Amino acid sequence: MALSDTTEIRQFTCLNDNFGVLLHDTASGTTIAFDVPDAACYQQVLEETGWKLSHILITHHHWDHVQGLGELKRKTGAAVIGPERSRQKISELDSTVEDGDDVLCGPYEIRAIATPGHTLDQISWHIPSVRVAHTGDTLFSLGCGRVFEGDKEMMWSSLAKLMRQLPDDTTIYCGHEYTDANARFALTIDPDNPDLQARARQVQELRARGEATLPTTMAREKATNPFLRAGEASVAAALGMEGKPPVEVFTEIRTRKDNA
């Protein structure tokens, strides 16, 4: 039986707009948490499902991704893996990874992809066997993370790296439910994109019903996310930046979003 046949994923809201994500293998019992914005919401889902948490994978050090980590680790005994660059900032780490490292969590071989920009320690986690990735606060649906510790060139490089390394059929989870606001902004950048128009309508309908807009896919984001489309001639033209390199177009888009 393929690993994809025994994998279950639960996504749930934490804090105000954070997502919690649990990935579970029914055959081995392995259960992986991605970030811990709040321990209680994870414990509730673990109790509902009867899953036993075995691993916690951390994307970066920001408080709204790790503030529940200590409590959840104490109560579950799960092994915590995170970026080497977080070692001095997250005391609960049991082991760390650098860019390109693979870690084995039960039957899952998981690749660490360094995607700095939002923070310098940001890691995106890719599980090729089940075509799933968690991009933390680097890539959102129709958006990307605000650049705090890196610079815009670094963030564009990280997004371009994800486009190269994640196949189009990769299902993408991330840290926040920002898609509605991202859609409204995206339409100011790429207004004539029919894929974006359709996605914006879908997002509006989902949020009206109180439903999550995530997960997304890499194919969908390539077609609709203006931050990923900075290399498209139509996006450069819409900004009056014909012929400019993608990193300059990205910088303009990110600056507009920062000031929106």
PyRosetta script that sets phi, psi and omega in degrees:
from pyrosetta import init, pose_from_sequence

init()
pose = pose_from_sequence("MALSDTTEIRQFTCLNDNFGVLLHDTASGTTIAFDVPDAACYQQVLEETGWKLSHILITHHHWDHVQGLGELKRKTGAAVIGPERSRQKISELDSTVEDGDDVLCGPYEIRAIATPGHTLDQISWHIPSVRVAHTGDTLFSLGCGRVFEGDKEMMWSSLAKLMRQLPDDTTIYCGHEYTDANARFALTIDPDNPDLQARARQVQELRARGEATLPTTMAREKATNPFLRAGEASVAAALGMEGKPPVEVFTEIRTRKDNA")
pose.set_psi(1, 133.1)
pose.set_omega(1, -179.5)
pose.set_phi(2, -68.2)
pose.set_psi(2, 148.8)
pose.set_omega(2, 179.2)
pose.set_phi(3, -58.3)
pose.set_psi(3, -34.2)
pose.set_omega(3, 179.5)
pose.set_phi(4, -63.0)
pose.set_psi(4, -24.6)
pose.set_omega(4, -179.9)
pose.set_phi(5, -78.0)
pose.set_psi(5, -20.1)
pose.set_omega(5, -177.7)
pose.set_phi(6, -108.1)
pose.set_psi(6, 7.5)
pose.set_omega(6, -176.6)
pose.set_phi(7, -97.9)
pose.set_psi(7, 130.4)
pose.set_omega(7, 173.0)
pose.set_phi(8, -121.4)
pose.set_psi(8, 142.4)
pose.set_omega(8, -179.6)
pose.set_phi(9, -128.5)
pose.set_psi(9, 132.8)
pose.set_omega(9, 174.9)
pose.set_phi(10, -118.5)
pose.set_psi(10, 126.9)
pose.set_omega(10, 174.1)
pose.set_phi(11, -113.7)
pose.set_psi(11, 138.4)
pose.set_omega(11, -176.0)
pose.set_phi(12, -152.0)
pose.set_psi(12, 157.2)
pose.set_omega(12, -177.1)
pose.set_phi(13, -80.5)
pose.set_psi(13, 137.1)
pose.set_omega(13, 171.8)
pose.set_phi(14, -126.6)
pose.set_psi(14, 151.0)
pose.set_omega(14, -178.7)
pose.set_phi(15, 52.1)
pose.set_psi(15, -136.9)
pose.set_omega(15, -177.8)
pose.set_phi(16, -89.2)
pose.set_psi(16, -50.0)
pose.set_omega(16, -175.2)
pose.set_phi(17, -137.8)
pose.set_psi(17, 14.5)
pose.set_omega(17, 175.3)
pose.set_phi(18, -81.3)
pose.set_psi(18, 155.6)
pose.set_omega(18, 171.6)
pose.set_phi(19, -109.0)
pose.set_psi(19, 139.7)
pose.set_omega(19, 164.1)
pose.set_phi(20, -100.8)
pose.set_psi(20, 146.6)
pose.set_omega(20, 179.4)
pose.set_phi(21, -137.5)
pose.set_psi(21, 130.3)
pose.set_omega(21, 173.2)
pose.set_phi(22, -122.0)
pose.set_psi(22, 134.1)
pose.set_omega(22, 177.3)
pose.set_phi(23, -119.2)
pose.set_psi(23, 129.0)
pose.set_omega(23, -171.9)
pose.set_phi(24, -131.5)
pose.set_psi(24, 136.6)
pose.set_omega(24, 174.2)
pose.set_phi(25, -104.0)
pose.set_psi(25, 117.3)
pose.set_omega(25, -175.7)
pose.set_phi(26, -69.1)
pose.set_psi(26, -23.7)
pose.set_omega(26, -177.9)
pose.set_phi(27, -77.8)
pose.set_psi(27, -46.4)
pose.set_omega(27, -175.6)
pose.set_phi(28, -97.0)
pose.set_psi(28, -18.8)
pose.set_omega(28, -175.3)
pose.set_phi(29, 85.1)
pose.set_psi(29, -2.1)
pose.set_omega(29, 178.1)
pose.set_phi(30, -58.9)
pose.set_psi(30, 131.9)
pose.set_omega(30, 177.3)
pose.set_phi(31, -134.0)
pose.set_psi(31, 126.0)
pose.set_omega(31, -175.2)
pose.set_phi(32, -117.3)
pose.set_psi(32, 130.9)
pose.set_omega(32, 172.9)
pose.set_phi(33, -102.5)
pose.set_psi(33, 141.7)
pose.set_omega(33, 173.4)
pose.set_phi(34, -108.7)
pose.set_psi(34, 114.0)
pose.set_omega(34, -177.1)
pose.set_phi(35, 59.3)
pose.set_psi(35, 163.4)
pose.set_omega(35, 178.7)
pose.set_phi(36, -141.4)
pose.set_psi(36, 80.0)
pose.set_omega(36, 178.0)
pose.set_phi(37, -61.1)
pose.set_psi(37, -32.3)
pose.set_omega(37, -178.2)
pose.set_phi(38, -156.0)
pose.set_psi(38, 128.4)
pose.set_omega(38, -175.4)
pose.set_phi(39, -68.9)
pose.set_psi(39, -36.6)
pose.set_omega(39, -173.7)
pose.set_phi(40, -61.8)
pose.set_psi(40, -39.7)
pose.set_omega(40, -177.8)
pose.set_phi(41, -68.4)
pose.set_psi(41, -34.0)
pose.set_omega(41, 176.2)
pose.set_phi(42, -68.6)
pose.set_psi(42, -44.3)
pose.set_omega(42, -179.3)
pose.set_phi(43, -61.8)
pose.set_psi(43, -36.9)
pose.set_omega(43, 179.2)
pose.set_phi(44, -62.8)
pose.set_psi(44, -45.8)
pose.set_omega(44, -179.7)
pose.set_phi(45, -68.2)
pose.set_psi(45, -38.3)
pose.set_omega(45, 177.3)
pose.set_phi(46, -62.2)
pose.set_psi(46, -39.2)
pose.set_omega(46, 177.6)
pose.set_phi(47, -67.8)
pose.set_psi(47, -40.7)
pose.set_omega(47, -179.4)
pose.set_phi(48, -63.9)
pose.set_psi(48, -38.8)
pose.set_omega(48, -175.1)
pose.set_phi(49, -90.4)
pose.set_psi(49, -22.9)
pose.set_omega(49, -174.5)
pose.set_phi(50, 78.5)
pose.set_psi(50, 11.6)
pose.set_omega(50, 179.6)
pose.set_phi(51, -76.9)
pose.set_psi(51, 146.3)
pose.set_omega(51, 175.0)
pose.set_phi(52, -105.3)
pose.set_psi(52, 120.9)
pose.set_omega(52, -176.0)
pose.set_phi(53, -70.6)
pose.set_psi(53, 127.8)
pose.set_omega(53, -179.0)
pose.set_phi(54, -111.1)
pose.set_psi(54, -32.6)
pose.set_omega(54, -175.9)
pose.set_phi(55, -140.2)
pose.set_psi(55, 148.5)
pose.set_omega(55, 172.3)
pose.set_phi(56, -127.5)
pose.set_psi(56, 122.8)
pose.set_omega(56, 178.5)
pose.set_phi(57, -107.3)
pose.set_psi(57, 126.9)
pose.set_omega(57, -175.9)
pose.set_phi(58, -105.5)
pose.set_psi(58, 136.5)
pose.set_omega(58, 179.3)
pose.set_phi(59, -91.0)
pose.set_psi(59, -37.9)
pose.set_omega(59, 179.6)
pose.set_phi(60, -167.6)
pose.set_psi(60, 174.7)
pose.set_omega(60, -165.9)
pose.set_phi(61, -87.6)
pose.set_psi(61, -5.8)
pose.set_omega(61, -175.4)
pose.set_phi(62, -56.6)
pose.set_psi(62, 143.1)
pose.set_omega(62, -171.4)
pose.set_phi(63, -56.8)
pose.set_psi(63, -35.2)
pose.set_omega(63, -176.3)
pose.set_phi(64, -78.5)
pose.set_psi(64, 8.1)
pose.set_omega(64, 173.4)
pose.set_phi(65, -119.0)
pose.set_psi(65, -13.5)
pose.set_omega(65, -176.0)
pose.set_phi(66, -133.3)
pose.set_psi(66, 2.7)
pose.set_omega(66, -173.3)
pose.set_phi(67, -67.0)
pose.set_psi(67, -22.6)
pose.set_omega(67, 177.6)
pose.set_phi(68, -96.4)
pose.set_psi(68, 3.9)
pose.set_omega(68, -172.1)
pose.set_phi(69, -63.5)
pose.set_psi(69, -47.8)
pose.set_omega(69, -176.4)
pose.set_phi(70, -59.4)
pose.set_psi(70, -46.0)
pose.set_omega(70, -178.7)
pose.set_phi(71, -65.4)
pose.set_psi(71, -44.2)
pose.set_omega(71, -177.8)
pose.set_phi(72, -67.1)
pose.set_psi(72, -37.8)
pose.set_omega(72, 177.7)
pose.set_phi(73, -64.5)
pose.set_psi(73, -44.1)
pose.set_omega(73, -179.6)
pose.set_phi(74, -61.9)
pose.set_psi(74, -40.0)
pose.set_omega(74, -174.1)
pose.set_phi(75, -81.7)
pose.set_psi(75, -20.1)
pose.set_omega(75, -176.1)
pose.set_phi(76, -115.4)
pose.set_psi(76, -22.2)
pose.set_omega(76, -175.8)
pose.set_phi(77, 72.8)
pose.set_psi(77, 14.5)
pose.set_omega(77, -178.2)
pose.set_phi(78, -65.7)
pose.set_psi(78, 147.2)
pose.set_omega(78, 175.5)
pose.set_phi(79, -80.1)
pose.set_psi(79, 134.5)
pose.set_omega(79, -176.1)
pose.set_phi(80, -108.1)
pose.set_psi(80, 126.4)
pose.set_omega(80, -179.8)
pose.set_phi(81, -123.7)
pose.set_psi(81, 133.4)
pose.set_omega(81, -179.2)
pose.set_phi(82, -153.2)
pose.set_psi(82, -175.8)
pose.set_omega(82, -177.3)
pose.set_phi(83, -67.1)
pose.set_psi(83, 141.6)
pose.set_omega(83, 174.4)
pose.set_phi(84, -57.2)
pose.set_psi(84, -35.7)
pose.set_omega(84, -180.0)
pose.set_phi(85, -67.0)
pose.set_psi(85, -11.8)
pose.set_omega(85, 178.5)
pose.set_phi(86, -94.1)
pose.set_psi(86, -2.4)
pose.set_omega(86, -170.3)
pose.set_phi(87, -55.1)
pose.set_psi(87, -39.2)
pose.set_omega(87, -178.2)
pose.set_phi(88, -83.9)
pose.set_psi(88, -5.8)
pose.set_omega(88, -175.5)
pose.set_phi(89, -111.3)
pose.set_psi(89, -22.0)
pose.set_omega(89, -177.7)
pose.set_phi(90, -123.5)
pose.set_psi(90, 105.6)
pose.set_omega(90, -172.9)
pose.set_phi(91, -73.9)
pose.set_psi(91, -18.4)
pose.set_omega(91, -174.8)
pose.set_phi(92, -83.5)
pose.set_psi(92, -2.0)
pose.set_omega(92, -177.0)
pose.set_phi(93, -65.5)
pose.set_psi(93, 130.3)
pose.set_omega(93, 174.0)
pose.set_phi(94, -92.4)
pose.set_psi(94, -32.4)
pose.set_omega(94, 177.2)
pose.set_phi(95, -151.6)
pose.set_psi(95, 160.5)
pose.set_omega(95, -175.9)
pose.set_phi(96, -131.8)
pose.set_psi(96, 163.0)
pose.set_omega(96, -178.0)
pose.set_phi(97, -131.5)
pose.set_psi(97, 154.4)
pose.set_omega(97, 170.7)
pose.set_phi(98, -111.3)
pose.set_psi(98, 173.1)
pose.set_omega(98, 179.2)
pose.set_phi(99, -55.4)
pose.set_psi(99, 129.0)
pose.set_omega(99, 176.4)
pose.set_phi(100, 87.9)
pose.set_psi(100, -5.4)
pose.set_omega(100, 178.0)
pose.set_phi(101, -70.2)
pose.set_psi(101, 147.4)
pose.set_omega(101, 173.2)
pose.set_phi(102, -109.4)
pose.set_psi(102, 138.6)
pose.set_omega(102, 174.2)
pose.set_phi(103, -122.7)
pose.set_psi(103, 148.8)
pose.set_omega(103, 179.6)
pose.set_phi(104, -108.5)
pose.set_psi(104, 117.5)
pose.set_omega(104, 176.7)
pose.set_phi(105, -117.3)
pose.set_psi(105, 99.1)
pose.set_omega(105, -172.0)
pose.set_phi(106, 58.8)
pose.set_psi(106, -127.4)
pose.set_omega(106, -178.9)
pose.set_phi(107, -84.8)
pose.set_psi(107, -2.0)
pose.set_omega(107, -173.8)
pose.set_phi(108, -94.6)
pose.set_psi(108, 122.5)
pose.set_omega(108, 169.7)
pose.set_phi(109, -93.5)
pose.set_psi(109, 120.0)
pose.set_omega(109, -170.1)
pose.set_phi(110, -120.0)
pose.set_psi(110, 128.3)
pose.set_omega(110, -177.8)
pose.set_phi(111, -96.4)
pose.set_psi(111, 131.1)
pose.set_omega(111, 174.2)
pose.set_phi(112, -89.2)
pose.set_psi(112, 124.0)
pose.set_omega(112, 177.7)
pose.set_phi(113, -115.7)
pose.set_psi(113, 113.3)
pose.set_omega(113, 178.0)
pose.set_phi(114, -69.4)
pose.set_psi(114, 123.5)
pose.set_omega(114, -179.9)
pose.set_phi(115, -132.4)
pose.set_psi(115, 65.2)
pose.set_omega(115, -176.6)
pose.set_phi(116, -71.1)
pose.set_psi(116, 159.9)
pose.set_omega(116, 179.6)
pose.set_phi(117, 149.0)
pose.set_psi(117, -64.1)
pose.set_omega(117, 173.4)
pose.set_phi(118, -59.4)
pose.set_psi(118, -51.7)
pose.set_omega(118, 167.0)
pose.set_phi(119, -132.4)
pose.set_psi(119, 166.2)
pose.set_omega(119, 179.6)
pose.set_phi(120, -77.4)
pose.set_psi(120, -21.3)
pose.set_omega(120, -176.1)
pose.set_phi(121, -97.1)
pose.set_psi(121, 1.0)
pose.set_omega(121, -172.9)
pose.set_phi(122, -57.0)
pose.set_psi(122, 127.7)
pose.set_omega(122, 175.1)
pose.set_phi(123, -117.9)
pose.set_psi(123, 136.3)
pose.set_omega(123, 166.5)
pose.set_phi(124, -102.8)
pose.set_psi(124, 139.8)
pose.set_omega(124, -176.1)
pose.set_phi(125, -107.6)
pose.set_psi(125, 129.1)
pose.set_omega(125, -177.3)
pose.set_phi(126, -122.1)
pose.set_psi(126, 128.8)
pose.set_omega(126, 177.9)
pose.set_phi(127, -116.8)
pose.set_psi(127, 89.1)
pose.set_omega(127, -174.1)
pose.set_phi(128, -59.2)
pose.set_psi(128, -33.9)
pose.set_omega(128, -174.4)
pose.set_phi(129, -64.0)
pose.set_psi(129, -25.1)
pose.set_omega(129, 178.3)
pose.set_phi(130, -118.3)
pose.set_psi(130, 8.4)
pose.set_omega(130, 175.8)
pose.set_phi(131, 56.0)
pose.set_psi(131, 50.1)
pose.set_omega(131, -178.6)
pose.set_phi(132, -131.1)
pose.set_psi(132, 143.1)
pose.set_omega(132, 172.5)
pose.set_phi(133, -138.1)
pose.set_psi(133, 151.2)
pose.set_omega(133, 171.5)
pose.set_phi(134, -120.7)
pose.set_psi(134, 117.5)
pose.set_omega(134, -172.3)
pose.set_phi(135, -102.9)
pose.set_psi(135, 13.3)
pose.set_omega(135, 175.4)
pose.set_phi(136, 54.9)
pose.set_psi(136, -125.5)
pose.set_omega(136, 178.4)
pose.set_phi(137, -110.0)
pose.set_psi(137, 24.6)
pose.set_omega(137, 175.1)
pose.set_phi(138, -87.5)
pose.set_psi(138, -58.5)
pose.set_omega(138, -178.3)
pose.set_phi(139, -114.9)
pose.set_psi(139, 121.9)
pose.set_omega(139, 171.9)
pose.set_phi(140, -107.4)
pose.set_psi(140, 168.2)
pose.set_omega(140, 171.5)
pose.set_phi(141, -69.5)
pose.set_psi(141, 122.0)
pose.set_omega(141, -178.9)
pose.set_phi(142, 65.7)
pose.set_psi(142, 15.2)
pose.set_omega(142, -178.9)
pose.set_phi(143, -158.5)
pose.set_psi(143, -173.1)
pose.set_omega(143, 173.8)
pose.set_phi(144, -148.4)
pose.set_psi(144, 167.2)
pose.set_omega(144, -177.8)
pose.set_phi(145, -68.7)
pose.set_psi(145, 151.0)
pose.set_omega(145, 173.1)
pose.set_phi(146, -66.7)
pose.set_psi(146, 143.2)
pose.set_omega(146, -176.5)
pose.set_phi(147, -87.7)
pose.set_psi(147, 108.9)
pose.set_omega(147, -178.9)
pose.set_phi(148, -103.9)
pose.set_psi(148, -52.7)
pose.set_omega(148, -171.7)
pose.set_phi(149, -103.7)
pose.set_psi(149, -25.0)
pose.set_omega(149, 178.3)
pose.set_phi(150, -96.1)
pose.set_psi(150, -149.3)
pose.set_omega(150, 173.3)
pose.set_phi(151, -134.5)
pose.set_psi(151, 174.1)
pose.set_omega(151, -173.6)
pose.set_phi(152, -68.0)
pose.set_psi(152, -32.9)
pose.set_omega(152, 175.9)
pose.set_phi(153, -63.0)
pose.set_psi(153, -39.9)
pose.set_omega(153, 178.4)
pose.set_phi(154, -64.5)
pose.set_psi(154, -42.6)
pose.set_omega(154, -179.6)
pose.set_phi(155, -65.5)
pose.set_psi(155, -42.5)
pose.set_omega(155, 177.4)
pose.set_phi(156, -61.6)
pose.set_psi(156, -40.5)
pose.set_omega(156, 178.2)
pose.set_phi(157, -60.9)
pose.set_psi(157, -39.3)
pose.set_omega(157, 179.6)
pose.set_phi(158, -68.4)
pose.set_psi(158, -41.0)
pose.set_omega(158, 178.1)
pose.set_phi(159, -65.9)
pose.set_psi(159, -41.8)
pose.set_omega(159, 177.7)
pose.set_phi(160, -62.5)
pose.set_psi(160, -35.9)
pose.set_omega(160, 177.9)
pose.set_phi(161, -64.3)
pose.set_psi(161, -42.9)
pose.set_omega(161, 177.2)
pose.set_phi(162, -63.3)
pose.set_psi(162, -39.5)
pose.set_omega(162, 178.6)
pose.set_phi(163, -63.5)
pose.set_psi(163, -34.0)
pose.set_omega(163, 178.9)
pose.set_phi(164, -75.6)
pose.set_psi(164, -39.2)
pose.set_omega(164, -169.0)
pose.set_phi(165, -94.3)
pose.set_psi(165, -22.9)
pose.set_omega(165, -179.1)
pose.set_phi(166, -99.2)
pose.set_psi(166, 119.0)
pose.set_omega(166, 177.3)
pose.set_phi(167, -59.9)
pose.set_psi(167, 157.5)
pose.set_omega(167, -176.7)
pose.set_phi(168, -58.6)
pose.set_psi(168, -30.5)
pose.set_omega(168, -177.1)
pose.set_phi(169, -87.6)
pose.set_psi(169, 12.3)
pose.set_omega(169, 177.3)
pose.set_phi(170, -71.5)
pose.set_psi(170, 128.0)
pose.set_omega(170, 172.9)
pose.set_phi(171, -82.8)
pose.set_psi(171, 127.9)
pose.set_omega(171, -171.9)
pose.set_phi(172, -114.0)
pose.set_psi(172, 124.2)
pose.set_omega(172, 170.7)
pose.set_phi(173, -106.2)
pose.set_psi(173, 152.9)
pose.set_omega(173, 179.3)
pose.set_phi(174, -148.5)
pose.set_psi(174, -173.4)
pose.set_omega(174, -167.1)
pose.set_phi(175, -82.9)
pose.set_psi(175, -21.2)
pose.set_omega(175, -169.2)
pose.set_phi(176, -144.4)
pose.set_psi(176, 154.0)
pose.set_omega(176, 172.4)
pose.set_phi(177, -93.9)
pose.set_psi(177, 83.6)
pose.set_omega(177, -179.5)
pose.set_phi(178, -113.6)
pose.set_psi(178, 7.3)
pose.set_omega(178, -163.8)
pose.set_phi(179, -66.3)
pose.set_psi(179, -35.9)
pose.set_omega(179, -178.2)
pose.set_phi(180, -62.0)
pose.set_psi(180, -49.7)
pose.set_omega(180, 178.0)
pose.set_phi(181, -64.7)
pose.set_psi(181, -38.3)
pose.set_omega(181, 178.4)
pose.set_phi(182, -62.9)
pose.set_psi(182, -38.6)
pose.set_omega(182, -179.5)
pose.set_phi(183, -63.9)
pose.set_psi(183, -43.1)
pose.set_omega(183, -179.8)
pose.set_phi(184, -62.6)
pose.set_psi(184, -40.8)
pose.set_omega(184, 178.1)
pose.set_phi(185, -68.7)
pose.set_psi(185, -43.5)
pose.set_omega(185, -177.1)
pose.set_phi(186, -56.9)
pose.set_psi(186, -36.5)
pose.set_omega(186, -179.7)
pose.set_phi(187, -67.4)
pose.set_psi(187, -20.5)
pose.set_omega(187, 176.1)
pose.set_phi(188, -79.4)
pose.set_psi(188, -19.1)
pose.set_omega(188, -178.2)
pose.set_phi(189, -96.2)
pose.set_psi(189, -40.4)
pose.set_omega(189, -171.0)
pose.set_phi(190, -131.8)
pose.set_psi(190, 57.4)
pose.set_omega(190, -167.9)
pose.set_phi(191, -67.2)
pose.set_psi(191, -22.8)
pose.set_omega(191, -175.8)
pose.set_phi(192, -96.4)
pose.set_psi(192, 10.8)
pose.set_omega(192, -178.7)
pose.set_phi(193, -83.5)
pose.set_psi(193, 110.0)
pose.set_omega(193, -176.9)
pose.set_phi(194, -65.7)
pose.set_psi(194, -31.8)
pose.set_omega(194, 177.1)
pose.set_phi(195, -65.5)
pose.set_psi(195, -40.5)
pose.set_omega(195, 177.6)
pose.set_phi(196, -66.8)
pose.set_psi(196, -42.8)
pose.set_omega(196, 178.5)
pose.set_phi(197, -57.8)
pose.set_psi(197, -44.0)
pose.set_omega(197, 179.8)
pose.set_phi(198, -66.2)
pose.set_psi(198, -41.5)
pose.set_omega(198, 179.5)
pose.set_phi(199, -65.0)
pose.set_psi(199, -40.7)
pose.set_omega(199, 179.6)
pose.set_phi(200, -61.6)
pose.set_psi(200, -40.6)
pose.set_omega(200, 177.5)
pose.set_phi(201, -64.7)
pose.set_psi(201, -42.0)
pose.set_omega(201, 179.3)
pose.set_phi(202, -62.5)
pose.set_psi(202, -43.5)
pose.set_omega(202, 179.6)
pose.set_phi(203, -61.1)
pose.set_psi(203, -44.3)
pose.set_omega(203, 179.5)
pose.set_phi(204, -60.0)
pose.set_psi(204, -41.9)
pose.set_omega(204, 179.7)
pose.set_phi(205, -67.1)
pose.set_psi(205, -42.3)
pose.set_omega(205, 179.0)
pose.set_phi(206, -62.1)
pose.set_psi(206, -45.9)
pose.set_omega(206, -178.5)
pose.set_phi(207, -68.6)
pose.set_psi(207, -32.6)
pose.set_omega(207, 177.1)
pose.set_phi(208, -62.8)
pose.set_psi(208, -29.9)
pose.set_omega(208, 178.3)
pose.set_phi(209, -91.4)
pose.set_psi(209, 2.2)
pose.set_omega(209, -179.3)
pose.set_phi(210, 73.9)
pose.set_psi(210, 22.6)
pose.set_omega(210, -178.2)
pose.set_phi(211, -100.7)
pose.set_psi(211, 154.6)
pose.set_omega(211, 179.8)
pose.set_phi(212, -72.9)
pose.set_psi(212, 148.2)
pose.set_omega(212, 176.6)
pose.set_phi(213, -94.1)
pose.set_psi(213, -4.6)
pose.set_omega(213, 178.7)
pose.set_phi(214, -109.6)
pose.set_psi(214, 156.5)
pose.set_omega(214, 4.1)
pose.set_phi(215, -76.2)
pose.set_psi(215, 170.7)
pose.set_omega(215, 175.2)
pose.set_phi(216, -122.1)
pose.set_psi(216, -169.2)
pose.set_omega(216, 175.7)
pose.set_phi(217, -131.4)
pose.set_psi(217, 159.4)
pose.set_omega(217, 177.7)
pose.set_phi(218, -64.2)
pose.set_psi(218, -39.2)
pose.set_omega(218, 179.1)
pose.set_phi(219, -60.4)
pose.set_psi(219, -43.9)
pose.set_omega(219, -179.9)
pose.set_phi(220, -63.0)
pose.set_psi(220, -42.6)
pose.set_omega(220, -178.3)
pose.set_phi(221, -68.3)
pose.set_psi(221, -37.9)
pose.set_omega(221, 176.8)
pose.set_phi(222, -61.2)
pose.set_psi(222, -32.5)
pose.set_omega(222, -177.2)
pose.set_phi(223, -83.8)
pose.set_psi(223, -22.1)
pose.set_omega(223, -168.8)
pose.set_phi(224, -127.6)
pose.set_psi(224, -23.5)
pose.set_omega(224, -171.8)
pose.set_phi(225, -83.9)
pose.set_psi(225, 114.4)
pose.set_omega(225, -175.6)
pose.set_phi(226, -62.6)
pose.set_psi(226, -27.0)
pose.set_omega(226, 179.9)
pose.set_phi(227, -70.1)
pose.set_psi(227, -31.3)
pose.set_omega(227, 175.8)
pose.set_phi(228, -82.1)
pose.set_psi(228, -18.5)
pose.set_omega(228, -175.0)
pose.set_phi(229, -98.1)
pose.set_psi(229, 17.2)
pose.set_omega(229, -179.0)
pose.set_phi(230, -62.9)
pose.set_psi(230, -19.4)
pose.set_omega(230, 177.6)
pose.set_phi(231, -90.3)
pose.set_psi(231, -0.4)
pose.set_omega(231, 179.7)
pose.set_phi(232, -82.8)
pose.set_psi(232, 134.2)
pose.set_omega(232, -178.2)
pose.set_phi(233, -61.0)
pose.set_psi(233, -35.4)
pose.set_omega(233, -178.3)
pose.set_phi(234, -65.4)
pose.set_psi(234, -36.0)
pose.set_omega(234, 178.8)
pose.set_phi(235, -71.2)
pose.set_psi(235, -43.7)
pose.set_omega(235, 177.3)
pose.set_phi(236, -59.6)
pose.set_psi(236, -41.6)
pose.set_omega(236, -179.5)
pose.set_phi(237, -65.1)
pose.set_psi(237, -39.7)
pose.set_omega(237, -179.8)
pose.set_phi(238, -63.2)
pose.set_psi(238, -25.4)
pose.set_omega(238, 179.7)
pose.set_phi(239, -96.5)
pose.set_psi(239, 1.9)
pose.set_omega(239, -176.1)
pose.set_phi(240, 69.0)
pose.set_psi(240, 32.3)
pose.set_omega(240, -176.2)
pose.set_phi(241, -123.6)
pose.set_psi(241, 37.8)
pose.set_omega(241, -179.1)
pose.set_phi(242, -54.1)
pose.set_psi(242, 133.5)
pose.set_omega(242, 176.8)
pose.set_phi(243, 81.5)
pose.set_psi(243, -4.9)
pose.set_omega(243, 179.8)
pose.set_phi(244, -77.2)
pose.set_psi(244, 149.1)
pose.set_omega(244, 178.8)
pose.set_phi(245, -65.7)
pose.set_psi(245, 151.9)
pose.set_omega(245, -177.1)
pose.set_phi(246, -54.4)
pose.set_psi(246, -36.8)
pose.set_omega(246, -177.8)
pose.set_phi(247, -64.3)
pose.set_psi(247, -33.9)
pose.set_omega(247, 177.3)
pose.set_phi(248, -71.1)
pose.set_psi(248, -38.7)
pose.set_omega(248, 177.5)
pose.set_phi(249, -65.3)
pose.set_psi(249, -44.5)
pose.set_omega(249, 176.9)
pose.set_phi(250, -58.1)
pose.set_psi(250, -44.7)
pose.set_omega(250, -179.0)
pose.set_phi(251, -59.6)
pose.set_psi(251, -40.5)
pose.set_omega(251, 177.4)
pose.set_phi(252, -64.7)
pose.set_psi(252, -42.6)
pose.set_omega(252, -179.9)
pose.set_phi(253, -64.9)
pose.set_psi(253, -45.8)
pose.set_omega(253, -178.6)
pose.set_phi(254, -64.5)
pose.set_psi(254, -38.9)
pose.set_omega(254, 178.7)
pose.set_phi(255, -64.8)
pose.set_psi(255, -41.6)
pose.set_omega(255, 177.1)
pose.set_phi(256, -62.4)
pose.set_psi(256, -41.8)
pose.set_omega(256, 179.5)
pose.set_phi(257, -65.7)
pose.set_psi(257, -39.2)
pose.set_omega(257, 178.7)
pose.set_phi(258, -60.8)
pose.set_psi(258, -32.8)
pose.set_omega(258, -175.8)
pose.set_phi(259, -98.5)
pose.set_psi(259, 2.6)
pose.set_omega(259, -176.9)
pose.set_phi(260, -69.8)
pose.dump_pdb("model.pdb")
